[in-house]
């Protein structure tokens, strides 16, 4: 089996997306001082965009509290649900719920047999970095490392026990509870009608580590409790916990997407364009609109790079299994299918569905290889 032929163009494309993300999230807003008065209000006056007090103490550690205050100040226009800013809240809700699928897939990647001791297994580190620096820059960088690691065909069949499998049965079974508890629950809690702005700030601070908490929960639990090695391949035995992760995240993201589209099409104060498309004519209107501009670019770059990663994974899978559809026309069809699924069911659902398909094909290949080995 030949190695991937288009790794260099792939790395350049993801690199271009990373630079675009860095420009839109950090450099361009810094040049134009967007969000307007953010530093003045958050760092000097310690106020939110509506003039209410910004909470500045969470842990007692000065450096960590300063970081959390900055992040909370950025999230509060959406979390607080100020009536005059429904667009900000809707965009933020949609982004974070759709990102649940990516958190799920990254968690699986972090515990795969084939990723042991590889850079791509340290998804917790990348999640910490994208929470601080920005996903639009760090997420494509992660996919660059993944493109390098996955270039050889033997990457997908690496190691005993099947490269595509999670390292231990315990870790596989722990993934979904950890993901629901660590990411989905605090995300939902952000947008419940608590009616208490101080509580909302605490919840916003608690949410900040949510993208990497699931990995930590699984890791700590695997240390406390004994982890049974994967041993014999169990990938096609039902129910497979990894496939259940994909199904649950895909269904949640699809349901959220349908609700989002329906709301935008029926609400007099919302539209798909106002929620999803960055608008430089309003980005200097106030803090909230500046943050909306940045979150919108964050959304587009993060999911553009992620869907490209999904397409590459499909292309690699077709190549490894020796499918006749691994030709140019087959890859175009795969790309179109991923984009259409993103439009119809949401980008999160497209991510979950793609990785369900990829793992299903790889598990079939591994079992066929096992059968041949036993026959010999």
C-alpha positions as CSV (number, residue, x, y, z in Angstrom):
1,X,0.0,0.0,0.0
2,X,1.4,3.4,-1.1
3,X,1.7,6.3,1.3
4,X,-0.5,9.4,0.8
5,X,0.6,11.4,-2.2
6,X,-0.9,14.8,-1.3
7,X,0.5,15.3,2.2
8,X,2.5,18.4,1.3
9,X,-0.4,20.3,-0.3
10,X,-2.5,19.2,2.7
11,X,0.0,20.6,5.2
12,X,0.2,23.8,3.3
13,X,-3.6,24.1,3.2
14,X,-3.9,23.5,7.0
15,X,-1.0,25.9,7.5
16,X,-2.8,28.6,5.5
17,X,-6.0,28.0,7.6
18,X,-3.9,28.4,10.8
19,X,-2.4,31.7,9.6
20,X,-5.9,32.9,8.5
21,X,-7.2,32.0,12.0
22,X,-4.3,33.8,13.7
23,X,-4.9,36.9,11.6
24,X,-8.7,37.0,12.2
25,X,-8.5,36.1,15.9
26,X,-5.4,38.0,17.1
27,X,-3.6,40.2,14.6
28,X,-6.4,42.0,12.7
29,X,-8.6,42.6,15.8
30,X,-5.4,43.9,17.6
31,X,-4.7,46.3,14.8
32,X,-8.2,47.7,14.8
33,X,-8.6,47.5,18.6
34,X,-11.6,45.1,18.4
35,X,-13.5,44.3,20.5
36,X,-14.0,48.0,21.2
37,X,-13.0,49.0,24.8
38,X,-12.5,45.3,25.8
39,X,-9.2,46.0,27.6
40,X,-10.6,49.1,29.2
41,X,-13.7,47.5,30.6
42,X,-12.4,44.0,31.5
43,X,-8.8,44.7,32.7
44,X,-9.2,48.2,34.1
45,X,-12.8,48.8,35.1
46,X,-13.5,45.1,35.6
47,X,-16.9,45.4,34.0
48,X,-18.9,43.5,31.4
49,X,-20.1,45.0,28.2
50,X,-23.4,46.0,29.8
51,X,-21.7,47.8,32.6
52,X,-22.3,45.1,35.3
53,X,-19.4,44.0,37.5
54,X,-17.0,41.4,36.2
55,X,-16.1,38.7,38.7
56,X,-12.4,38.6,39.2
57,X,-11.9,35.8,41.8
58,X,-12.4,32.1,41.1
59,X,-9.5,30.1,42.4
60,X,-7.3,32.4,44.5
61,X,-4.4,32.1,42.0
62,X,-3.9,35.5,40.6
63,X,-2.6,34.5,37.2
64,X,-5.4,31.9,36.7
65,X,-8.1,34.3,37.9
66,X,-6.9,36.9,35.5
67,X,-7.0,34.4,32.6
68,X,-10.5,33.2,33.6
69,X,-11.8,36.8,34.0
70,X,-10.6,37.6,30.5
71,X,-12.3,34.5,29.0
72,X,-15.5,35.0,31.0
73,X,-15.6,38.6,29.8
74,X,-15.4,37.3,26.2
75,X,-18.1,34.7,26.7
76,X,-20.6,36.7,28.8
77,X,-22.3,38.6,25.9
78,X,-23.5,35.2,24.6
79,X,-24.0,33.4,27.9
80,X,-25.9,36.2,29.5
81,X,-28.4,36.3,26.7
82,X,-28.9,40.1,26.7
83,X,-32.2,40.7,24.8
84,X,-30.7,43.2,22.4
85,X,-28.0,40.7,21.3
86,X,-29.8,37.5,20.3
87,X,-27.3,36.9,17.4
88,X,-24.3,36.6,19.8
89,X,-26.0,34.1,22.0
90,X,-27.3,32.0,19.1
91,X,-23.9,31.8,17.4
92,X,-22.1,30.9,20.5
93,X,-24.6,28.1,21.4
94,X,-24.5,26.7,18.0
95,X,-20.7,26.7,17.8
96,X,-20.2,25.1,21.2
97,X,-22.8,22.3,20.7
98,X,-21.5,21.5,17.2
99,X,-18.0,21.3,18.7
100,X,-19.1,18.5,20.9
101,X,-18.5,16.1,18.0
102,X,-15.0,17.3,17.5
103,X,-14.2,16.9,21.2
104,X,-15.6,13.4,21.0
105,X,-13.4,12.4,18.0
106,X,-10.3,14.0,19.5
107,X,-10.9,12.1,22.7
108,X,-11.0,8.8,20.7
109,X,-7.8,9.8,18.9
110,X,-6.1,10.5,22.2
111,X,-6.6,6.9,23.3
112,X,-6.1,4.9,20.1
113,X,-3.5,2.1,20.0
114,X,-1.9,3.5,16.8
115,X,-1.4,7.0,18.4
116,X,0.5,5.8,21.5
117,X,3.4,8.2,22.1
118,X,2.6,10.2,19.0
119,X,2.0,14.0,19.2
120,X,-1.6,13.5,18.0
121,X,-2.4,11.5,21.2
122,X,-1.9,14.6,23.3
123,X,-5.2,16.1,22.5
124,X,-5.5,17.6,26.0
125,X,-2.5,19.8,25.4
126,X,-3.9,21.0,22.1
127,X,-7.3,21.7,23.7
128,X,-5.6,23.8,26.4
129,X,-3.8,25.7,23.8
130,X,-6.8,26.4,21.7
131,X,-8.8,27.6,24.7
132,X,-6.1,30.2,25.4
133,X,-4.7,31.1,22.0
134,X,-7.7,30.3,19.8
135,X,-9.1,27.3,18.0
136,X,-8.8,28.9,14.6
137,X,-5.0,28.7,14.9
138,X,-4.4,25.7,17.1
139,X,-6.9,23.3,15.5
140,X,-5.4,23.4,12.0
141,X,-1.9,22.9,13.6
142,X,-3.2,19.7,15.3
143,X,-4.3,18.5,11.9
144,X,-0.9,19.2,10.4
145,X,0.6,16.8,13.0
146,X,-2.1,14.3,12.2
147,X,-1.4,14.6,8.5
148,X,2.3,13.8,9.1
149,X,1.6,10.9,11.5
150,X,-1.0,9.3,9.2
151,X,0.9,9.6,5.9
152,X,2.3,6.0,5.9
153,X,-0.4,3.4,5.1
154,X,0.8,1.2,8.0
155,X,-0.3,4.0,10.4
156,X,-3.9,2.7,10.2
157,X,-3.0,-0.9,11.0
158,X,-0.3,-0.2,13.6
159,X,0.3,-2.2,16.7
160,X,-1.1,-5.4,18.2
161,X,-4.7,-5.4,19.0
162,X,-5.7,-3.2,16.0
163,X,-4.5,0.3,15.4
164,X,-7.9,1.8,15.2
165,X,-9.0,0.5,18.6
166,X,-8.9,2.3,21.9
167,X,-6.1,1.1,24.1
168,X,-8.2,-0.5,26.8
169,X,-11.8,-1.7,27.2
170,X,-12.1,0.5,30.3
171,X,-11.0,3.6,28.5
172,X,-13.4,2.8,25.6
173,X,-16.3,2.4,28.0
174,X,-15.4,5.5,29.9
175,X,-15.3,7.9,26.9
176,X,-19.0,8.6,26.5
177,X,-19.7,9.3,30.3
178,X,-16.6,11.5,30.5
179,X,-17.6,13.4,27.4
180,X,-21.2,14.0,28.5
181,X,-20.1,14.9,32.1
182,X,-17.0,16.9,31.2
183,X,-18.1,18.8,28.1
184,X,-21.8,18.5,27.2
185,X,-23.2,19.1,30.7
186,X,-21.3,22.3,31.4
187,X,-22.1,23.5,27.9
188,X,-25.8,23.0,28.4
189,X,-25.6,24.6,31.8
190,X,-24.2,27.8,30.3
191,X,-27.5,28.6,28.5
192,X,-30.1,27.6,31.1
193,X,-32.2,30.6,32.4
194,X,-30.5,30.9,35.8
195,X,-31.4,34.6,36.2
196,X,-28.2,35.3,38.2
197,X,-25.4,37.0,36.4
198,X,-22.8,36.1,39.0
199,X,-23.7,32.5,38.7
200,X,-23.4,32.7,35.0
201,X,-19.9,34.0,35.3
202,X,-19.0,31.1,37.5
203,X,-20.5,28.7,35.0
204,X,-18.6,30.4,32.2
205,X,-15.3,30.0,34.1
206,X,-16.1,26.3,34.9
207,X,-16.7,25.7,31.2
208,X,-13.3,26.9,30.1
209,X,-11.5,23.6,30.7
210,X,-14.5,21.6,29.3
211,X,-12.9,20.7,26.0
212,X,-10.0,18.8,27.8
213,X,-11.8,17.7,31.0
214,X,-13.1,14.4,29.3
215,X,-9.6,13.2,28.6
216,X,-8.5,14.0,32.1
217,X,-11.5,12.2,33.6
218,X,-10.8,9.1,31.5
219,X,-7.1,9.2,32.4
220,X,-7.6,9.7,36.1
221,X,-10.2,6.9,36.2
222,X,-7.9,4.5,34.3
223,X,-5.2,5.1,36.9
224,X,-7.5,4.7,39.9
225,X,-9.2,1.6,38.5
226,X,-7.6,-1.3,36.7
227,X,-7.6,-1.1,32.9
228,X,-7.9,-4.3,31.0
229,X,-5.9,-4.3,27.8
230,X,-7.8,-4.5,24.5
231,X,-6.1,-7.8,23.7
232,X,-8.2,-9.6,21.0
233,X,-10.0,-7.4,18.6
234,X,-13.5,-6.5,19.7
235,X,-14.2,-3.8,17.2
236,X,-17.2,-5.4,15.6
237,X,-18.7,-6.8,18.9
238,X,-21.9,-5.0,19.8
239,X,-22.3,-2.6,21.4
240,X,-19.0,-0.9,20.6
241,X,-18.5,2.0,22.9
242,X,-16.5,4.1,20.4
243,X,-19.3,3.8,17.8
244,X,-21.8,4.7,20.4
245,X,-19.8,7.9,21.1
246,X,-20.1,8.8,17.4
247,X,-23.8,8.0,17.2
248,X,-24.7,10.0,20.4
249,X,-22.6,13.1,19.4
250,X,-23.9,12.9,15.8
251,X,-27.6,12.8,16.9
252,X,-27.1,15.7,19.4
253,X,-25.4,17.8,16.8
254,X,-27.9,17.1,14.1
255,X,-30.8,17.9,16.4
256,X,-29.1,21.1,17.5
257,X,-28.5,22.1,13.8
258,X,-32.2,21.5,12.9
259,X,-33.3,23.6,15.9
260,X,-30.8,26.3,15.0
261,X,-31.8,26.6,11.3
262,X,-35.5,26.5,12.2
263,X,-35.1,29.3,14.8
264,X,-33.1,31.5,12.4
265,X,-35.6,31.1,9.7
266,X,-38.6,31.9,11.9
267,X,-37.3,34.5,14.3
268,X,-37.8,38.2,13.3
269,X,-34.5,39.1,15.1
270,X,-32.3,36.4,13.7
271,X,-31.1,35.2,10.3
272,X,-28.6,32.6,9.1
273,X,-26.4,35.4,7.7
274,X,-26.4,37.5,10.8
275,X,-25.5,34.6,13.0
276,X,-22.9,32.9,10.8
277,X,-21.3,35.5,8.5
278,X,-18.6,37.9,9.9
279,X,-19.6,41.5,9.3
280,X,-16.9,44.2,9.4
281,X,-19.5,47.0,9.2
282,X,-20.7,46.2,12.7
283,X,-17.6,44.8,14.4
284,X,-16.7,48.1,16.0
285,X,-20.2,48.9,17.3
286,X,-19.5,47.5,20.8
287,X,-17.7,44.7,22.6
288,X,-20.4,42.1,21.8
289,X,-20.3,42.7,18.1
290,X,-16.5,42.6,18.1
291,X,-16.5,39.3,19.9
292,X,-19.2,38.0,17.6
293,X,-16.9,38.8,14.6
294,X,-14.1,36.8,16.2
295,X,-16.3,33.9,17.2
296,X,-17.7,33.6,13.7
297,X,-14.2,33.4,12.2
298,X,-13.2,30.9,14.9
299,X,-16.2,28.8,13.9
300,X,-15.5,28.9,10.1
301,X,-11.8,28.2,10.3
302,X,-12.1,25.4,13.0
303,X,-14.8,23.6,11.0
304,X,-13.1,24.2,7.6
305,X,-9.9,22.6,8.9
306,X,-11.9,19.8,10.7
307,X,-14.0,18.9,7.6
308,X,-10.8,18.8,5.5
309,X,-9.3,16.5,8.1
310,X,-12.4,14.3,7.8
311,X,-12.1,14.2,4.0
312,X,-8.5,13.2,4.2
313,X,-9.4,10.4,6.6
314,X,-11.9,9.1,4.1
315,X,-9.3,9.3,1.4
316,X,-6.8,7.5,3.5
317,X,-9.3,4.8,4.4
318,X,-10.2,4.2,0.8
319,X,-6.6,3.9,-0.1
320,X,-5.7,1.5,2.7
321,X,-8.7,-0.8,2.1
322,X,-7.9,-0.8,-1.6
323,X,-11.2,0.6,-2.7
324,X,-11.8,1.3,-6.4
325,X,-13.4,4.6,-5.3
326,X,-10.1,6.0,-4.1
327,X,-9.6,7.6,-7.5
328,X,-10.2,11.3,-8.1
329,X,-13.9,11.0,-8.8
330,X,-14.4,9.0,-5.7
331,X,-12.6,11.6,-3.6
332,X,-14.7,14.4,-5.1
333,X,-17.9,12.5,-4.2
334,X,-16.6,12.0,-0.7
335,X,-15.9,15.7,-0.3
336,X,-19.2,16.7,-1.7
337,X,-21.0,14.3,0.6
338,X,-19.3,15.7,3.7
339,X,-20.1,19.2,2.7
340,X,-23.8,18.4,2.0
341,X,-24.1,16.5,5.2
342,X,-22.7,19.5,7.0
343,X,-25.4,21.7,5.4
344,X,-28.2,19.3,6.1
345,X,-27.3,18.0,9.5
346,X,-24.6,20.3,10.7
347,X,-20.8,20.2,10.7
348,X,-20.7,18.3,14.0
349,X,-23.0,15.5,12.6
350,X,-20.8,15.4,9.5
351,X,-17.7,14.9,11.7
352,X,-19.3,12.1,13.7
353,X,-20.7,10.3,10.7
354,X,-17.4,10.5,8.8
355,X,-15.5,9.0,11.7
356,X,-18.1,6.3,12.2
357,X,-17.7,5.3,8.6
358,X,-13.9,5.4,8.8
359,X,-13.7,3.3,11.9
360,X,-16.3,0.8,10.5
361,X,-14.2,0.3,7.4
362,X,-10.9,0.0,9.4
363,X,-12.4,-2.5,11.8
364,X,-13.6,-4.7,8.9
365,X,-10.1,-4.6,7.4
366,X,-8.5,-5.5,10.8
367,X,-10.9,-8.4,11.3
368,X,-10.3,-9.7,7.7
369,X,-6.5,-9.5,8.5
370,X,-7.1,-11.4,11.7
371,X,-8.9,-14.1,9.8
372,X,-6.1,-14.5,7.4
373,X,-3.5,-14.7,10.2
374,X,-5.5,-17.4,12.0
375,X,-5.9,-19.4,8.8
376,X,-2.2,-19.3,8.3
